[in-house]
Every structure is written in structure tokens, then in C-alpha cells.
Amino acid sequence: MPAPAAEREIAFSLMTSMADSDTRDGVRRLLLDLSNAADDGKISWAQVQIKVVVASDVADELGADIRAAGTAPSSRDV
């Protein structure tokens, strides 16, 4: 019997309105679980693409966070 794999790749695409509180909570839990896995050293590699429409008053702070993560955001007014 083969030994279980040490790692597993998980791939998904999520495109959803955030108007519903249950959806917001589910997305928040997903992002928190990913964050916790990263903090615990349980993620060895990541490829992340995120596109969100945010309130203008948080865009600059999120842009700074994105740059701190090592990449350059693109943004436009909608």
C-alpha cells in the first residue's frame, strides 16, 4: 500500500457577490483558514490571483498590503 502523499494541491475559482452575509462569512472563513495554514507553515507554494471591487477608502491600504506581499497591484475606479 503506497504511503499517503505529503502534500496536496488545491485549486479553485471563486466568483461571487458579497452582498449575502452567509457568503461573506464563508469567504472570510476560507481566507482565515488559508492565513492560518500559511502561519503554521502548512503551505509550501502559492499562486494567487484576486480581483475585488472595494470601497475607495480602503483601496490604498489594501494596495500597500499587496506591495508588502511582494507584488504590484493594478487598480482602477469603477
GROMACS elastic network, one bead per residue, 0.5 to 0.9 nm:
[ bonds ]
;  ai    aj funct       b0    kb
    2     5     6  0.86650   500
    3     6     6  0.86286   500
    4     7     6  0.87180   500
    5     8     6  0.69783   500
    7    43     6  0.89221   500
    7    44     6  0.87022   500
   16    19     6  0.89036   500
   16    23     6  0.80533   500
   17    20     6  0.73274   500
   17    23     6  0.78631   500
   17    24     6  0.85714   500
   18    21     6  0.73624   500
   18    22     6  0.88736   500
   18    23     6  0.62007   500
   18    24     6  0.54550   500
   18    27     6  0.86293   500
   19    22     6  0.89537   500
   19    23     6  0.76340   500
   19    24     6  0.73768   500
   20    23     6  0.53429   500
   20    24     6  0.62991   500
   20    25     6  0.87061   500
   21    25     6  0.60700   500
   21    26     6  0.85599   500
   22    25     6  0.50766   500
   22    26     6  0.61533   500
   22    27     6  0.86713   500
   23    26     6  0.50435   500
   23    27     6  0.61634   500
   23    28     6  0.84429   500
   24    27     6  0.52269   500
   24    28     6  0.60042   500
   24    29     6  0.85406   500
   25    28     6  0.50041   500
   25    29     6  0.60686   500
   25    30     6  0.85696   500
   26    29     6  0.51098   500
   26    30     6  0.62046   500
   26    31     6  0.87193   500
   27    30     6  0.50267   500
   27    31     6  0.62156   500
   27    32     6  0.85134   500
   28    31     6  0.52032   500
   28    32     6  0.60480   500
   28    33     6  0.85336   500
   29    33     6  0.59931   500
   29    34     6  0.85180   500
   30    33     6  0.51541   500
   30    34     6  0.62071   500
   30    35     6  0.85685   500
   31    34     6  0.50802   500
   31    35     6  0.60788   500
   31    36     6  0.85724   500
   32    36     6  0.60576   500
   32    37     6  0.85324   500
   33    36     6  0.50420   500
   33    37     6  0.60993   500
   33    38     6  0.85717   500
   34    37     6  0.51044   500
   34    38     6  0.62132   500
   34    39     6  0.86492   500
   34    43     6  0.83529   500
   35    38     6  0.51103   500
   35    39     6  0.61803   500
   35    40     6  0.86146   500
   36    40     6  0.60987   500
   36    41     6  0.86585   500
   36    42     6  0.85170   500
   37    40     6  0.50787   500
   37    41     6  0.63114   500
   37    43     6  0.61319   500
   38    41     6  0.51790   500
   38    42     6  0.56952   500
   38    43     6  0.52437   500
   38    44     6  0.82257   500
   39    42     6  0.75503   500
   39    43     6  0.85087   500
   40    43     6  0.80309   500
   41    44     6  0.72113   500
   43    46     6  0.72420   500
   53    78     6  0.80672   500
   54    57     6  0.82766   500
   54    58     6  0.69436   500
   54    59     6  0.64964   500
   55    58     6  0.58490   500
   55    59     6  0.66534   500
   56    59     6  0.52033   500
   56    60     6  0.78012   500
   56    77     6  0.82243   500
   57    60     6  0.72001   500
   57    61     6  0.82714   500
   58    61     6  0.54799   500
   58    62     6  0.62383   500
   58    63     6  0.86087   500
   59    62     6  0.52029   500
   59    63     6  0.60360   500
   59    64     6  0.86676   500
   59    75     6  0.84395   500
   60    64     6  0.62313   500
   60    65     6  0.86852   500
   61    64     6  0.50858   500
   61    65     6  0.63158   500
   61    66     6  0.86947   500
   62    66     6  0.61587   500
   62    67     6  0.86506   500
   63    66     6  0.50403   500
   63    67     6  0.62583   500
   63    68     6  0.85869   500
   63    72     6  0.79308   500
   63    73     6  0.61438   500
   63    74     6  0.84678   500
   63    75     6  0.84984   500
   64    67     6  0.51197   500
   64    68     6  0.61270   500
   64    69     6  0.86560   500
   64    73     6  0.87802   500
   65    69     6  0.62766   500
   65    70     6  0.89413   500
   66    69     6  0.50811   500
   66    70     6  0.68038   500
   66    71     6  0.60686   500
   66    72     6  0.65849   500
   66    73     6  0.63666   500
   67    70     6  0.52130   500
   67    71     6  0.50544   500
   67    72     6  0.53824   500
   67    73     6  0.70077   500
   68    71     6  0.73817   500
   68    72     6  0.89742   500
   69    72     6  0.88136   500
